[in-house]
Amino acid sequence: MQQHLLDDGAALQQTLEDSKSDVQSMLLEFQKAASEQKKVKSLIFEVFDLVQALQSIVMGEFTGFYSLIFYALSITVAYLLTSTQRTSGARFWLFLILTLNIAIEWMLAKWYDFGGRMDPVTGHPVDENTQCTVG
């Protein structure tokens, strides 16, 4: 009877050791999978940050281009509307207003940009990791 209890105890101890090693291996696999998921997640976020930075650069360039086109057309229309003798007196004031508008827009853009740390499209702070540099 005692021998039978000793044999059962040894078998139980072996089963516990096997279960322990199985749990440890499952835990290691889980940690490895979690680590790989973190790497994939950070890679995905990095890709999205780079896409957002590219979009901001492209949209910022187009916004400046559209502003230039707007003011060029505004000056042309102001000149055409004031080309007659009767309206020529208003030409100076229209050009002055457009010039002040350009200057105010430029100053507000520079003031709001906080030294290049703001996204030109969204107006949110730009993370240093998402800034693209050429060269």
Buried (B, 14 or more C-beta within 10 A) or exposed (E): EEEEEEEEEEEEEEEEEEEEEEEEEEEEEEEEEEEEEEEEEEEEEEEEBEEBBEEBBEBEEEEEEEBEEEBEEBBEEBEEEBEEEEEEEEBEEBBEEBEEEBEEEEEEBEEEBEEEEBBBBEEEEBEEEBBEEEE
